[in-house]
Amino acid sequence: MTRVLFVAVNSTSLNGFAGLSKESSSFDCKPFIFYPQELDIPISCEAITPENYMECSWFDDSNLFRPLKRLMNRFSSVFRRLSWEIDFQKKTKAAFAILGKFRIERMYCYGDRSFGWELAFQKAARELSIKILIPQIAFFSECQNLLATTRKLSQSSLRQLDVSRNTVFKKKYPKQWRHDTVSGRDFSYYPIWLVSHLDREKLLNPNPWSMGCGLCDLILTESKIARKRLVENGTPESKIKIVGCRSFDHLHKSFENKQEIKKIVIEKYNLCDKQKVIIISLPQLYEHNLATNEEHWVIQKTICDHAQKTDSNVLLSLHPKMQRKEYLFLQDDYGCKILKEDLHTVLPVADLYLVGQGSSTIPWAVLSEVPLIILDSYGLEYDYYDWIKCAKIIKNISALNSCMEEMLQNLSLRSKTKKELQELKEHYIFDGHSLDRIFKVC
């Protein structure tokens, strides 16, 4: 059996890798998951946490030193770099120990452009000749959404990235920074104080604005469209393999059995079988720091209110970062139902899918041949899915209800949309065998 390690660094990657690791045993793999925090979801394989592999020192533990460390970290780039170097050395040593102890032969990572645990494991894996693969378990952030996230950082964090007046840096590292047309400022991907050190250590990602340009061996993407965008953004084409993704296999099974699943869903959620079904993936604006808490809830309530007025069955799907208990009131106030199943299990039964801009589930609607509305009233304005011409993009939320009504009731439009979606499916491998390719690509 091939011994594989999944390196999870946040809740999104942990959820994705928990699913992949569970499936991997069917493909002659012995899976392990590394996660640097306390596990908050059940996993089906051996979990590895850093406690037994990280060496502690007075630098970390001294009660007298910790307040000074926080203060110096805030004001001194030299101290920040020193602090990072000490921490990274310990992480790298731990990564070597883990890869050796568990005799890892292949490693799956969430990305290759961070400078924490992922980079430590990738440095160790490279030296140990262990293959590093990046499966597509989430949306690959591109320059425009990375800059949108950067703009929302605190002023102290922005100062570490702002190179607008640093002509020496921009000339020496032209691929490390991008101009942000919204703020009019130039931002480095990495903190300025870190770039030269990563460069000296031969760990600097030559183009961190596109996934797959770092230490990974292969990036496993879902479609021809994704490959095209990666190449346009600078990812070497030789590193890219189109394999599909795990969710496609589950979606394929649901699509093939959607009539049976629809009967189950109608009965389980006590829906009216005479009405259309709208599935809404509520946008995780507050959870992803894209809106204030107040703005977030105004949008959630408005979406549900507009959907309720269509006299349809309304099902809500929550992102893993969303706490279900916080959204339960929407069921009582707007007559909708919150799904307990994963979205890919239910989506093919929908007559209309409403989703927030930038969601990685947008292609699922294409594969399920479900007409879709992309909500972007909060100003992200990504162009990643502009190639789906039949999708309706709503930038003014007041127009949502009329758009829903048209896409539900206009039979000619629905027929035309379904035909276009069927043609767009040719960009994907949708055969139920993505997992086979993910685990046998090497």
C-alpha positions in Angstrom: 0.0 0.0 0.0 1.1 3.5 -0.8 1.6 5.6 2.4 0.1 9.0 1.8 0.0 12.1 4.0 -2.6 14.9 3.7 -1.4 18.2 5.1 -4.4 20.2 6.3 -3.7 23.8 7.4 -7.3 25.2 7.8 -10.9 24.1 8.2 -11.5 24.0 4.4 -8.5 21.7 3.7 -9.3 19.6 6.8 -12.9 19.0 5.5 -11.6 18.2 2.0 -8.8 15.9 3.1 -11.0 14.1 5.6 -13.2 13.0 2.7 -10.2 12.2 0.4 -8.4 10.2 3.1 -11.6 8.2 3.7 -11.8 7.3 0.0 -8.1 6.7 -0.5 -8.2 3.3 1.3 -10.2 2.0 -1.7 -7.2 2.8 -3.9 -4.5 0.8 -2.1 -3.4 3.7 0.0 -2.6 4.0 3.7 -3.7 7.5 4.7 -2.5 9.9 7.4 -3.7 13.4 8.1 -1.6 16.2 9.6 -3.4 19.1 11.2 -1.7 21.8 13.4 -4.7 22.4 15.6 -7.2 20.3 17.6 -9.4 18.3 15.3 -13.0 19.5 15.2 -14.4 16.9 12.8 -14.2 13.1 12.8 -11.7 11.5 10.5 -11.3 7.9 9.5 -7.5 7.6 9.5 -4.6 8.3 11.8 -4.3 11.9 12.8 -0.9 13.5 13.3 -0.6 16.7 15.4 2.6 18.7 16.0 2.8 18.4 19.8 5.1 15.4 19.9 7.4 16.7 17.2 7.9 20.4 18.0 10.7 21.5 20.3 9.8 24.2 22.8 12.3 26.8 24.1 12.4 29.8 26.3 11.6 31.8 23.1 8.2 30.3 23.1 7.4 29.6 26.7 8.8 32.4 28.8 5.9 34.4 30.5 8.2 37.4 30.6 9.2 37.1 27.0 5.8 36.6 25.4 4.5 40.2 25.8 7.8 41.6 24.5 7.7 39.2 21.6 4.2 40.5 20.6 5.3 44.1 20.9 8.5 43.6 18.9 6.6 41.6 16.3 4.3 44.5 15.7 7.0 47.1 15.2 10.2 45.4 14.1 10.6 43.7 10.7 13.9 42.3 11.8 12.4 40.7 14.9 9.4 39.3 12.8 11.9 37.6 10.5 13.9 36.2 13.4 10.8 34.9 15.0 9.6 33.3 11.8 13.1 31.7 11.1 13.1 30.1 14.5 9.6 28.8 14.2 10.1 27.6 10.6 13.3 25.7 11.6 11.3 23.9 14.2 8.4 23.1 11.9 10.8 21.8 9.2 12.5 19.6 11.7 9.1 18.3 12.8 8.1 17.7 9.2 11.2 15.6 8.5 10.5 13.6 11.7 6.9 12.9 10.7 7.7 12.0 7.1 10.4 9.6 8.2 8.5 8.0 11.1 5.4 7.3 9.1 7.4 6.3 5.9 5.4 8.7 3.7 5.7 8.0 0.0 3.3 10.7 -1.4 2.0 14.0 0.0 -1.2 15.9 -0.8 -1.3 19.6 0.1 -3.9 22.4 0.0 -1.5 24.7 -1.8 2.1 25.7 -2.4 2.3 29.4 -1.6 2.0 29.7 2.1 5.0 30.1 4.4 4.0 28.0 7.4 3.5 24.3 7.9 2.9 23.6 4.2 6.2 25.1 3.2 8.0 23.2 6.0 6.5 19.9 4.8 7.2 20.7 1.1 10.8 21.5 1.9 11.3 18.2 3.7 9.4 16.3 1.0 11.6 17.7 -1.7 14.7 16.7 0.1 13.3 13.2 0.7 12.1 12.8 -2.9 8.5 12.5 -1.9 5.9 13.6 -4.6 3.9 16.7 -3.7 0.4 16.9 -5.2 -2.3 19.6 -4.9 -5.8 18.3 -5.6 -8.5 20.8 -6.2 -10.6 20.7 -3.1 -11.5 24.4 -3.2 -11.5 27.5 -5.5 -7.9 28.3 -6.5 -7.7 32.0 -5.5 -6.4 34.3 -8.3 -4.9 37.7 -8.3 -8.1 39.7 -8.2 -9.6 37.8 -5.2 -6.2 37.7 -3.4 -6.0 41.5 -3.7 -9.6 41.8 -2.5 -8.7 39.8 0.6 -5.5 41.9 1.1 -7.4 45.2 1.1 -9.4 44.0 4.1 -6.3 43.4 6.3 -5.4 45.6 9.2 -3.2 48.7 8.6 -0.3 47.0 10.4 -0.6 44.0 8.2 -0.9 46.1 5.0 2.3 48.0 5.9 4.1 44.7 5.7 2.8 44.1 2.1 2.7 47.6 0.6 5.5 48.1 -1.8 4.0 51.1 -3.6 7.1 53.3 -3.0 9.6 50.5 -2.7 11.2 50.7 -6.2 14.2 48.6 -5.2 11.9 45.7 -4.2 9.7 45.9 -7.2 12.7 46.0 -9.6 14.4 43.0 -7.9 11.2 40.9 -7.4 8.8 41.8 -10.3 6.7 38.7 -10.0 6.2 39.0 -6.2 3.9 42.1 -6.3 0.8 43.2 -8.1 -0.9 46.6 -8.6 -4.3 46.9 -7.0 -6.5 49.1 -9.2 -9.1 49.5 -6.4 -6.8 51.0 -3.8 -4.1 52.3 -6.2 -1.4 50.6 -4.2 1.2 47.9 -5.0 1.2 44.8 -2.8 3.7 42.0 -2.3 2.2 38.5 -1.9 4.6 37.8 1.1 5.6 40.2 3.8 8.4 42.4 2.6 10.7 41.3 5.4 10.3 37.6 4.4 10.9 37.7 0.6 14.7 38.1 0.7 15.1 35.4 3.3 12.9 32.9 1.3 15.0 33.8 -1.8 18.3 33.1 -0.1 16.9 29.7 1.2 15.7 28.9 -2.3 12.2 28.6 -1.0 10.7 31.7 -2.7 7.7 30.8 -4.9 8.6 32.5 -8.3 4.9 33.4 -8.9 2.8 33.1 -5.7 -0.2 34.8 -7.4 -1.0 31.5 -9.2 -1.4 28.1 -7.6 1.2 25.5 -8.6 4.2 27.7 -9.2 5.9 26.6 -5.9 7.4 23.4 -4.7 4.6 21.1 -5.8 5.2 18.4 -8.4 1.6 18.3 -9.8 -1.5 20.3 -9.5 -4.6 18.2 -10.0 -7.3 20.3 -11.5 -11.0 19.8 -12.4 -11.3 21.0 -16.0 -9.9 22.4 -19.2 -11.1 25.8 -18.1 -9.2 25.6 -14.8 -6.0 24.5 -16.7 -6.3 27.4 -19.2 -6.6 30.0 -16.4 -3.7 28.5 -14.4 -1.5 28.6 -17.5 -2.5 32.2 -18.3 -1.6 33.2 -14.8 1.8 31.6 -15.0 1.6 28.0 -13.8 3.8 25.7 -15.8 1.6 23.6 -18.1 3.8 20.6 -17.4 2.7 20.6 -13.8 -1.1 20.5 -14.5 -3.2 17.3 -14.8 -6.9 17.3 -15.4 -8.4 14.7 -13.2 -11.7 16.1 -12.0 -12.3 16.2 -8.2 -13.8 14.1 -5.5 -17.1 16.0 -5.4 -17.6 15.3 -9.1 -17.8 11.6 -8.4 -20.5 12.0 -5.8 -22.3 14.5 -8.0 -22.2 12.1 -10.9 -23.9 9.4 -8.8 -26.6 11.9 -7.7 -27.1 13.1 -11.3 -27.6 9.5 -12.5 -30.2 8.9 -9.8 -31.8 12.3 -9.5 -35.4 11.1 -9.8 -35.1 8.7 -6.9 -33.2 11.3 -4.9 -35.9 13.9 -5.6 -38.6 11.7 -4.1 -36.5 11.2 -1.0 -35.8 14.9 -0.6 -39.5 15.8 -1.0 -40.5 13.3 1.6 -37.7 14.1 4.1 -38.2 17.9 4.0 -42.0 17.8 3.6 -41.9 19.7 0.3 -44.7 20.3 -2.1 -44.2 18.1 -5.1 -46.1 20.5 -7.3 -43.7 23.4 -6.7 -40.2 24.0 -8.2 -37.1 23.5 -6.1 -34.6 26.3 -5.5 -31.3 25.4 -3.8 -29.4 28.3 -2.3 -25.8 28.2 -1.2 -25.8 31.1 1.2 -22.7 33.3 0.7 -20.3 33.0 3.6 -19.5 36.7 3.7 -18.9 37.2 7.4 -17.1 33.8 7.7 -14.6 34.9 4.9 -14.2 38.5 6.2 -16.0 39.8 3.1 -18.6 41.8 5.1 -19.4 42.9 8.6 -21.7 40.8 10.7 -24.6 43.2 10.2 -24.1 43.4 6.4 -23.9 39.6 6.3 -27.2 39.0 7.9 -29.0 41.7 5.9 -28.0 39.8 2.7 -28.9 36.4 4.1 -32.4 37.6 5.0 -32.9 39.4 1.8 -32.0 36.3 -0.2 -34.4 34.1 1.7 -37.2 36.8 1.4 -36.8 37.0 -2.4 -36.8 33.2 -2.7 -39.9 32.8 -0.5 -41.9 35.1 -2.8 -41.5 32.7 -5.7 -43.8 30.1 -4.2 -41.1 27.5 -4.5 -39.6 24.9 -2.3 -36.5 26.6 -0.9 -33.5 24.5 0.4 -30.5 26.2 2.0 -27.0 24.7 1.8 -24.4 25.9 4.3 -20.6 26.2 3.8 -18.5 24.1 6.3 -17.4 27.3 8.0 -21.0 28.3 8.8 -22.4 27.3 12.2 -25.8 25.7 11.5 -27.3 26.8 14.8 -26.8 30.5 13.8 -28.9 30.0 10.6 -31.8 28.0 12.0 -34.0 31.1 12.4 -34.2 31.4 8.6 -36.3 28.3 8.5 -38.9 29.8 10.8 -38.9 33.3 9.4 -38.9 32.4 5.7 -40.3 28.9 5.4 -37.1 27.4 3.9 -35.3 24.2 4.9 -31.6 23.8 5.7 -30.1 20.8 4.1 -28.4 18.1 6.3 -26.9 16.4 3.2 -23.8 17.6 1.3 -24.8 19.8 -1.5 -23.5 17.4 -4.2 -26.0 14.8 -3.0 -29.0 17.1 -3.6 -28.1 19.7 -6.2 -29.1 17.7 -9.4 -32.8 17.7 -8.2 -33.0 21.5 -8.2 -34.8 23.6 -10.8 -32.7 26.6 -10.0 -29.4 27.1 -8.1 -28.5 30.4 -6.4 -24.9 30.8 -5.3 -22.5 33.5 -4.3 -19.8 34.8 -6.6 -16.5 32.8 -6.5 -17.9 29.6 -5.1 -16.2 26.4 -6.2 -19.7 24.8 -6.5 -20.7 26.9 -9.5 -19.4 24.2 -11.9 -21.6 21.7 -10.1 -24.6 23.4 -11.5 -23.1 23.1 -15.0 -22.5 19.4 -14.5 -26.0 18.9 -13.0 -27.6 20.9 -15.9 -29.3 23.2 -13.4 -29.9 26.9 -14.3 -28.0 29.1 -12.0 -27.9 32.7 -10.6 -24.6 34.0 -9.3 -25.1 36.7 -6.7 -22.4 39.5 -6.6 -24.2 42.4 -4.9 -21.4 42.7 -2.5 -18.8 43.8 -5.1 -16.4 40.9 -5.6 -16.7 41.1 -9.4 -14.6 38.1 -10.1 -14.4 37.0 -13.7 -13.5 33.3 -13.1 -16.9 32.0 -14.3 -17.7 34.6 -17.0 -17.4 31.8 -19.5 -20.7 30.4 -18.3 -22.7 32.8 -20.5 -26.1 31.4 -19.5 -25.6 32.1 -15.8 -27.3 35.2 -14.6 -25.1 37.5 -12.5 -27.0 39.7 -10.1 -25.2 42.8 -8.9 -28.3 44.6 -7.5 -30.0 42.3 -5.0 -33.3 44.1 -5.5 -33.5 42.4 -8.9 -33.1 38.9 -7.5 -36.8 38.0 -7.2 -37.7 39.0 -10.8 -34.6 37.1 -12.1 -35.7 34.0 -10.1 -39.2 34.2 -11.4 -38.0 34.5 -15.0 -35.6 31.5 -14.8 -38.3 29.4 -13.1 -41.3 30.2 -15.3 -39.8 31.1 -18.8 -39.9 27.6 -20.4 -38.1 28.8 -23.6 -35.3 30.3 -21.5 -35.0 27.2 -19.4 -34.8 25.0 -22.5 -32.1 27.2 -24.0 -30.1 27.3 -20.7 -30.2 23.6 -20.3 -28.8 23.1 -23.9 -26.0 25.5 -23.2 -25.1 23.8 -19.9 -24.9 20.5 -21.7 -22.4 21.9 -24.2 -20.3 23.4 -21.4 -20.0 20.0 -19.7 -17.5 19.1 -22.4 -14.9 21.1 -20.5 -15.0 18.6 -17.7 -14.3 15.0 -17.1 -17.6 13.9 -15.5 -17.6 10.1 -15.5 -17.6 9.1 -11.8 -13.9 8.1 -11.8 -12.1 11.3 -10.6 -10.8 9.5 -7.4 -9.2 6.8 -9.5 -7.2 9.4 -11.3 -6.4 11.4 -8.2 -4.8 8.4 -6.4 -3.2 6.8 -9.5 -1.8 10.0 -11.2 1.7 9.1 -10.1 
